[in-house]
Amino acid sequence: MSSHLPRSAVLGYAAGSVGTGGFSTLPGLVLAYYLTDTLAVPALLATLVVILPKVWDVLIDPAVGARSDRDATSRAGRTRLMLAGALTLPVGFVGMFAVPDPLGPAAVGLWVLVFFVLATTSFSCFQVPYIALPADLTDAYRERTRIMAWRIAVLALAILLVGAGGPALRDAAGGGRPGYLTMALGIALLLLFGMVTTVVTTRAHLRRPPTAAPGDAGGYRAGLVAWREVAAYRVLLSVFVLQALATGVMLAAAQYVAAYTLGDQSALTLLFAALVAPALLVMPLWTRYAAARGKRNALTLASGVFAVACLGLAGMPWLAGGWIYLLVGVAGVAYAGMQLFPLAMLPDVIGAAGRGRGGAMSGLWTAGETAGLALGPVVVLLLLAATGFRSSTAGEQLAQPAGAQAAIVLAFSLVPAVLVALSLLVLRRYADPALPRAAPVPTPEGTA
């Protein structure tokens, strides 16, 4: 089979990002705020509701990856598990925002927690094999970048539609509980369409099944074996988790910045659009840059620009104005590269390590990403709890103490900047396994 995939297969694969991007983004963007400022759940209790489903997700991802590897070596392929996740995720997603009234804070928290666990389980069943799938579609180094460039472009569009359109749909429906439920129903249909499209369009283009990975290790054990044995995977995953945490913190803080720093809850839509929309324009430029300079160098540049832009946002309390959205847009240009290159590098690492353990590696990868994104809202909520943030019900916005105001700004600026700077230190140790190593310089005869 030719390593060059038809555009229909590339676009079909990219369509899955509508589901993965939408589900990864919207709960991180609005769930903490929904709990504290619509359902009147105290910040510490809201922290548990946000983090426990993600802990569950982290625990099951490697097991899902091992199951995906077993499917990949059979005629069923990885798409069987993906279809199960695609069909069940919308049910859990809608349930999170369908809280009956009246319920006390503890009962509300339990309701959201149960449906969030169901949704994250379904998400894992789709996302883990989805990440491993490119290595089963082609073995060409640049073709994988092409696949991921289209995927990240669609991901950016999905994040923009869901992240900006979701809150807009909520507000158009009147806000409060009815607004959140309307938002959930509309977005759930979009997630379902994207994920099912990927399953249907990629099945015919899978390469021959890989051989099983050596040994009978499964779940975390298989992923950790790959972590120990494959240095490039170990470094790349560490970088990706740090950057996922930075993104999670920034996204969770965005709604609070809009409401309490900029003084306009609807400013969230503009902030989110400024962060995500640039990816639709700059993805071809990042692809060309990576072709000329390599994926690692491209990721280094993107990460550095993102950290500097975030650092500049620390000036928001003293100088309001349109420059804030412009600087968020610069961060968005960098964010596009930070999304593209780790995912384009992962299939190279899987290909070098052996496709038979691709599911185990993508399982640990997804667990790390989930942990990073999940800890983002937790970091924000803990900062708010420590600085005296006052929770409220829908339609009521309480004045916040100076410490909480400062914590909101720091969570949107300094915290993500520091985390991405740390990831750059780790990235220096990455050696691309898909590129030939330089030959040793011969020693002249007669010299030591």
C-alpha positions as CSV (number, residue, x, y, z in Angstrom):
1,M,0.0,0.0,0.0
2,S,1.3,3.5,-0.9
3,S,2.5,5.5,2.1
4,H,0.7,8.6,0.6
5,L,-2.9,8.6,1.9
6,P,-5.8,10.0,-0.1
7,R,-7.2,13.3,1.1
8,S,-10.4,11.7,2.1
9,A,-8.6,9.5,4.6
10,V,-6.6,12.4,6.0
11,L,-9.6,14.6,6.4
12,G,-11.6,11.6,7.8
13,Y,-8.9,11.1,10.4
14,A,-8.9,14.8,11.2
15,A,-12.6,14.8,11.8
16,G,-12.1,12.9,15.0
17,S,-10.6,16.0,16.5
18,V,-14.0,17.6,16.5
19,G,-14.9,15.0,19.2
20,T,-11.6,14.9,21.1
21,G,-11.0,18.7,21.0
22,G,-14.5,19.5,21.9
23,F,-14.7,17.3,24.9
24,S,-11.2,18.1,26.1
25,T,-11.9,21.8,25.9
26,L,-15.4,22.6,27.0
27,P,-15.4,21.0,30.5
28,G,-12.0,22.5,31.2
29,L,-13.3,25.9,30.1
30,V,-16.7,26.1,31.8
31,L,-17.1,23.2,34.3
32,A,-15.4,24.8,37.3
33,Y,-17.2,28.0,36.7
34,Y,-20.5,26.1,36.2
35,L,-20.1,24.4,39.5
36,T,-19.1,27.5,41.6
37,D,-21.1,30.2,39.9
38,T,-24.3,28.4,38.7
39,L,-24.7,25.5,41.0
40,A,-23.2,27.2,44.1
41,V,-20.8,24.3,44.8
42,P,-18.0,25.4,47.1
43,A,-14.6,25.7,45.5
44,L,-13.0,22.7,47.4
45,L,-16.0,20.4,46.6
46,A,-15.9,21.5,43.0
47,T,-12.2,20.6,42.9
48,L,-13.1,17.0,43.8
49,V,-15.8,16.9,41.1
50,V,-13.4,18.1,38.5
51,I,-10.4,15.9,39.4
52,L,-11.9,12.5,40.4
53,P,-13.1,11.6,36.8
54,K,-9.7,12.6,35.5
55,V,-8.0,10.4,38.0
56,W,-10.2,7.5,36.8
57,D,-9.3,8.4,33.2
58,V,-5.6,8.3,34.0
59,L,-6.1,4.9,35.6
60,I,-7.9,3.3,32.7
61,D,-6.1,4.8,29.7
62,P,-3.2,2.3,29.7
63,A,-5.7,-0.6,30.0
64,V,-7.6,0.8,27.1
65,G,-4.3,1.1,25.2
66,A,-3.5,-2.6,25.8
67,R,-7.0,-3.6,24.6
68,S,-6.4,-1.4,21.5
69,D,-3.2,-3.2,20.8
70,R,-5.0,-6.6,20.9
71,D,-7.6,-5.2,18.6
72,A,-5.0,-3.9,16.2
73,T,-3.4,-7.3,15.7
74,S,-6.8,-8.7,14.7
75,R,-9.2,-8.1,11.8
76,A,-11.3,-5.7,14.0
77,G,-8.5,-3.1,14.2
78,R,-8.4,-0.2,16.6
79,T,-11.6,1.4,15.2
80,R,-13.9,-1.1,17.0
81,L,-13.1,0.5,20.4
82,M,-13.2,3.9,18.9
83,L,-16.8,3.4,17.7
84,A,-17.9,2.3,21.1
85,G,-16.5,5.5,22.6
86,A,-18.0,7.7,19.9
87,L,-21.5,6.3,20.5
88,T,-21.5,6.6,24.3
89,L,-19.6,9.8,25.0
90,P,-22.5,12.2,24.1
91,V,-24.7,10.5,26.7
92,G,-22.3,11.2,29.6
93,F,-21.5,14.7,28.3
94,V,-25.2,15.8,28.2
95,G,-25.8,14.3,31.7
96,M,-23.1,16.5,33.2
97,F,-25.1,19.6,32.4
98,A,-28.6,18.1,33.0
99,V,-28.6,18.5,36.8
100,P,-32.2,18.4,38.1
101,D,-33.4,21.2,40.4
102,P,-33.6,21.4,43.4
103,L,-30.6,19.5,44.7
104,G,-28.2,20.5,47.5
105,P,-24.5,21.2,46.7
106,A,-23.4,17.6,47.7
107,A,-26.1,16.0,45.6
108,V,-25.3,18.3,42.7
109,G,-21.6,17.4,42.9
110,L,-22.4,13.7,43.0
111,W,-24.6,14.0,39.9
112,V,-22.0,15.8,37.8
113,L,-19.3,13.4,39.1
114,V,-21.1,10.3,37.9
115,F,-21.8,11.5,34.4
116,F,-18.3,13.0,34.1
117,V,-16.9,9.5,34.9
118,L,-19.1,8.0,32.3
119,A,-18.1,10.6,29.7
120,T,-14.3,10.3,30.4
121,T,-14.5,6.5,30.1
122,S,-16.1,6.8,26.7
123,F,-13.6,9.5,25.7
124,S,-10.7,7.2,26.6
125,C,-12.1,4.4,24.4
126,F,-12.0,6.7,21.4
127,Q,-8.9,8.9,22.2
128,V,-6.3,6.2,23.1
129,P,-6.6,4.2,19.8
130,Y,-7.1,7.5,17.9
131,I,-3.7,8.7,18.9
132,A,-2.1,5.4,17.9
133,L,-3.9,5.2,14.6
134,P,-1.5,7.3,12.4
135,A,1.3,4.8,12.8
136,D,-1.2,2.2,11.4
137,L,-2.1,4.4,8.5
138,T,1.4,5.2,7.1
139,D,5.1,4.8,7.8
140,A,6.3,8.0,6.0
141,Y,7.9,10.7,8.2
142,R,6.5,13.7,6.4
143,E,3.2,12.0,5.7
144,R,2.6,11.8,9.4
145,T,3.2,15.6,9.7
146,R,0.7,16.1,6.9
147,I,-1.9,14.0,8.7
148,M,-1.3,15.9,12.0
149,A,-1.3,19.3,10.3
150,W,-4.8,18.6,9.0
151,R,-5.8,17.1,12.3
152,I,-4.6,20.1,14.3
153,A,-6.3,22.5,11.8
154,V,-9.6,20.7,12.4
155,L,-8.8,20.6,16.1
156,A,-8.4,24.3,16.2
157,L,-11.6,24.8,14.3
158,A,-13.4,22.4,16.7
159,I,-11.9,24.1,19.8
160,L,-13.0,27.5,18.4
161,L,-16.5,26.3,17.6
162,V,-16.9,24.5,20.9
163,G,-14.9,26.8,23.1
164,A,-16.3,30.0,21.8
165,G,-19.6,28.7,20.4
166,G,-20.5,26.7,23.5
167,P,-20.6,29.6,26.0
168,A,-22.2,31.8,23.3
169,L,-25.0,29.1,22.9
170,R,-25.3,29.0,26.7
171,D,-25.7,32.8,26.9
172,A,-28.2,32.9,23.9
173,A,-30.3,30.3,25.7
174,G,-30.6,32.6,28.8
175,G,-27.7,31.2,30.8
176,G,-28.2,29.3,34.1
177,R,-29.1,25.7,34.1
178,P,-31.3,25.8,31.0
179,G,-28.5,27.6,29.1
180,Y,-25.9,25.0,30.0
181,L,-28.2,22.1,29.0
182,T,-28.9,23.7,25.6
183,M,-25.2,24.1,25.1
184,A,-24.6,20.4,26.0
185,L,-27.2,19.1,23.6
186,G,-25.9,21.1,20.7
187,I,-22.2,20.3,21.3
188,A,-23.0,16.6,21.9
189,L,-24.3,16.2,18.3
190,L,-21.2,17.8,17.0
191,L,-18.9,15.5,18.9
192,L,-20.8,12.4,17.7
193,F,-20.6,13.5,14.1
194,G,-16.8,14.0,14.2
195,M,-15.9,10.8,15.9
196,V,-18.2,8.5,13.8
197,T,-16.8,10.1,10.6
198,T,-13.3,9.1,11.6
199,V,-14.3,5.5,12.3
200,V,-16.1,5.1,8.9
201,T,-13.5,6.8,6.7
202,T,-10.2,5.3,8.1
203,R,-11.1,1.6,8.3
204,A,-10.3,1.0,4.6
205,H,-6.8,2.5,4.8
206,L,-5.3,0.6,7.7
207,R,-2.0,-1.1,7.0
208,R,-1.5,-4.8,7.6
209,P,-2.0,-5.6,11.3
210,P,1.2,-5.2,13.4
211,T,2.7,-8.1,15.2
212,A,2.0,-8.2,19.0
213,A,4.5,-6.5,21.3
214,P,6.9,-8.9,23.0
215,G,5.7,-10.3,26.3
216,D,2.3,-10.3,27.9
217,A,2.5,-6.9,29.7
218,G,-0.6,-4.9,29.6
219,G,-2.0,-1.6,30.9
220,Y,0.5,0.5,32.8
221,R,3.1,-2.1,32.8
222,A,3.4,-2.1,29.0
223,G,3.4,1.7,28.9
224,L,6.0,2.0,31.6
225,V,8.2,-0.6,29.8
226,A,8.1,1.7,26.7
227,W,8.8,4.7,29.0
228,R,11.9,2.9,30.4
229,E,13.2,1.5,27.1
230,V,12.5,4.4,24.6
231,A,14.3,7.6,25.6
232,A,12.6,9.7,22.9
233,Y,9.2,8.6,24.2
234,R,10.1,9.4,27.7
235,V,11.3,12.9,26.9
236,L,8.4,13.7,24.5
237,L,5.7,12.6,27.0
238,S,7.3,14.7,29.8
239,V,7.2,17.8,27.5
240,F,3.7,17.1,26.4
241,V,2.4,16.7,30.0
242,L,4.0,19.9,31.2
243,Q,2.5,21.8,28.3
244,A,-0.9,20.2,28.8
245,L,-0.9,21.4,32.4
246,A,0.0,24.9,31.2
247,T,-2.9,24.8,28.8
248,G,-5.3,23.4,31.4
249,V,-4.4,26.2,33.9
250,M,-4.8,28.9,31.3
251,L,-8.1,27.6,29.9
252,A,-9.6,27.2,33.4
253,A,-8.6,30.7,34.4
254,A,-10.0,32.3,31.2
255,Q,-13.7,32.5,32.4
256,Y,-12.6,34.0,35.7
257,V,-10.4,36.5,33.8
258,A,-13.3,37.5,31.6
259,A,-15.7,38.0,34.6
260,Y,-13.5,39.4,37.3
261,T,-10.4,41.0,35.5
262,L,-12.0,42.3,32.3
263,G,-15.4,42.8,33.9
264,D,-17.4,41.1,31.1
265,Q,-18.3,37.4,31.2
266,S,-18.9,37.4,27.4
267,A,-15.2,38.4,26.9
268,L,-14.5,34.7,27.3
269,T,-15.5,34.2,23.6
270,L,-13.0,36.8,22.4
271,L,-10.2,35.4,24.6
272,F,-10.8,31.9,23.4
273,A,-11.1,33.0,19.7
274,A,-7.8,34.9,20.0
275,L,-6.0,31.9,21.4
276,V,-7.4,29.3,19.0
277,A,-8.3,31.0,15.7
278,P,-4.7,31.7,14.6
279,A,-4.1,27.9,14.1
280,L,-6.4,28.0,11.1
281,L,-4.1,30.5,9.4
282,V,-0.6,29.5,10.6
283,M,-0.7,25.7,10.3
284,P,0.8,25.6,6.8
285,L,3.6,27.9,8.0
286,W,4.4,25.7,10.9
287,T,4.4,22.7,8.6
288,R,6.9,24.3,6.2
289,Y,9.1,25.4,9.1
290,A,9.2,21.9,10.4
291,A,10.0,20.5,7.0
292,A,13.0,22.9,6.8
293,R,14.2,22.9,10.4
294,G,12.8,19.7,12.0
295,K,10.0,19.0,14.3
296,R,12.0,19.4,17.5
297,N,13.3,22.9,16.5
298,A,9.8,23.9,15.5
299,L,8.4,22.8,18.9
300,T,11.1,24.7,20.7
301,L,10.3,27.9,18.8
302,A,6.5,27.6,19.4
303,S,7.0,26.9,23.1
304,G,9.3,29.8,23.6
305,V,6.9,32.3,21.9
306,F,4.0,30.9,24.0
307,A,5.9,31.4,27.3
308,V,6.9,35.0,26.5
309,A,3.4,35.9,25.4
310,C,1.9,34.5,28.6
311,L,4.4,36.3,30.7
312,G,3.3,39.6,29.1
313,L,-0.3,39.0,30.1
314,A,0.7,39.5,33.8
315,G,0.2,43.2,33.1
316,M,-3.6,42.9,32.7
317,P,-4.6,44.5,36.0
318,W,-2.7,47.7,35.4
319,L,-3.3,48.3,31.6
320,A,-6.6,47.2,30.2
321,G,-7.2,47.3,26.4
322,G,-7.2,45.6,23.1
323,W,-3.5,44.7,23.5
324,I,-4.6,41.8,25.8
325,Y,-6.4,40.1,22.9
326,L,-3.5,40.8,20.6
327,L,-1.0,39.1,23.0
328,V,-3.4,36.2,23.5
329,G,-3.4,35.9,19.6
330,V,0.4,35.7,19.6
331,A,0.1,32.9,22.2
332,G,-2.4,31.3,19.9
333,V,0.1,31.2,17.0
334,A,2.5,29.4,19.2
335,Y,-0.2,27.2,20.7
336,A,-0.9,25.9,17.2
337,G,2.7,24.6,17.0
338,M,2.6,23.2,20.5
339,Q,-0.4,21.1,19.5
340,L,0.9,20.0,16.1
341,F,4.5,18.9,16.8
342,P,4.2,16.5,19.8
343,L,1.4,14.7,18.0
344,A,3.4,14.6,14.8
345,M,6.5,13.3,16.7
346,L,4.6,10.6,18.6
347,P,4.0,8.3,15.5
348,D,7.7,8.6,14.7
349,V,8.5,7.3,18.2
350,I,5.9,4.6,18.0
351,G,7.2,3.5,14.5
352,A,10.7,3.2,15.9
353,A,9.6,1.3,19.0
354,G,7.2,-1.1,17.2
355,R,3.6,-0.6,16.2
356,G,2.6,-3.6,18.3
357,R,2.9,-1.5,21.4
358,G,1.5,1.7,19.9
359,G,-1.7,1.4,22.0
360,A,0.2,1.0,25.3
361,M,2.3,4.0,24.4
362,S,-0.7,6.1,23.4
363,G,-2.5,4.9,26.5
364,L,0.2,6.3,28.8
365,W,0.4,9.4,26.6
366,T,-3.4,10.0,26.9
367,A,-3.2,9.4,30.7
368,G,-0.4,12.0,30.9
369,E,-2.3,14.5,28.8
370,T,-5.5,13.9,30.8
371,A,-3.7,14.4,34.1
372,G,-2.1,17.6,32.9
373,L,-5.4,19.1,31.6
374,A,-7.3,17.9,34.6
375,L,-4.8,19.4,37.1
376,G,-5.2,22.8,35.3
377,P,-8.7,23.5,36.8
378,V,-7.5,22.0,40.1
379,V,-4.6,24.4,40.3
380,V,-6.9,27.4,39.5
381,L,-9.6,26.2,42.1
382,L,-7.0,25.7,44.8
383,L,-5.5,29.1,44.1
384,L,-9.0,30.6,44.4
385,A,-9.7,28.7,47.6
386,A,-6.4,29.7,49.2
387,T,-7.0,33.4,48.4
388,G,-10.6,33.6,49.6
389,F,-12.6,33.4,46.4
390,R,-16.4,33.7,47.1
391,S,-18.7,31.3,45.2
392,S,-22.1,32.4,44.0
393,T,-25.2,31.3,42.2
394,A,-26.2,32.2,38.6
395,G,-27.1,35.8,38.1
396,E,-25.0,36.9,41.1
397,Q,-21.4,38.0,40.9
398,L,-19.8,38.8,44.2
399,A,-16.9,41.2,44.7
400,Q,-13.7,39.3,45.2
401,P,-10.8,40.0,47.6
402,A,-7.5,41.4,46.2
403,G,-5.7,38.1,46.7
404,A,-8.3,36.2,44.6
405,Q,-8.1,38.8,41.8
406,A,-4.3,38.5,41.8
407,A,-4.5,34.6,41.7
408,I,-6.8,34.8,38.6
409,V,-4.3,36.9,36.7
410,L,-1.3,34.7,37.7
411,A,-3.2,31.6,36.7
412,F,-3.7,33.0,33.2
413,S,-0.1,34.4,32.8
414,L,2.8,33.5,35.0
415,V,1.8,29.9,35.9
416,P,1.5,28.7,32.2
417,A,4.7,30.6,31.3
418,V,6.7,28.9,34.0
419,L,5.4,25.4,33.1
420,V,6.2,25.8,29.4
421,A,9.7,27.1,30.2
422,L,10.2,23.9,32.2
423,S,9.1,21.8,29.3
424,L,11.8,23.5,27.1
425,L,14.5,22.4,29.5
426,V,13.2,18.8,29.1
427,L,12.9,19.1,25.3
428,R,16.6,19.7,24.9
429,R,17.2,15.9,25.6
430,Y,15.0,14.8,22.7
431,A,16.7,12.9,19.8
432,D,14.4,12.3,16.8
433,P,14.3,8.5,16.2
434,A,13.1,8.9,12.7
435,L,16.1,10.9,11.5
436,P,19.4,9.3,10.7
437,R,22.2,9.8,13.2
438,A,25.3,11.5,12.1
439,A,28.1,9.1,11.2
440,P,31.1,9.2,13.5
441,V,34.1,11.3,12.2
442,P,36.8,8.8,11.2
443,T,40.0,9.1,13.1
444,P,43.1,9.8,10.9
445,E,45.6,7.0,10.7
446,G,48.4,7.2,13.2
447,T,46.5,9.4,15.7
448,A,45.1,8.3,19.1
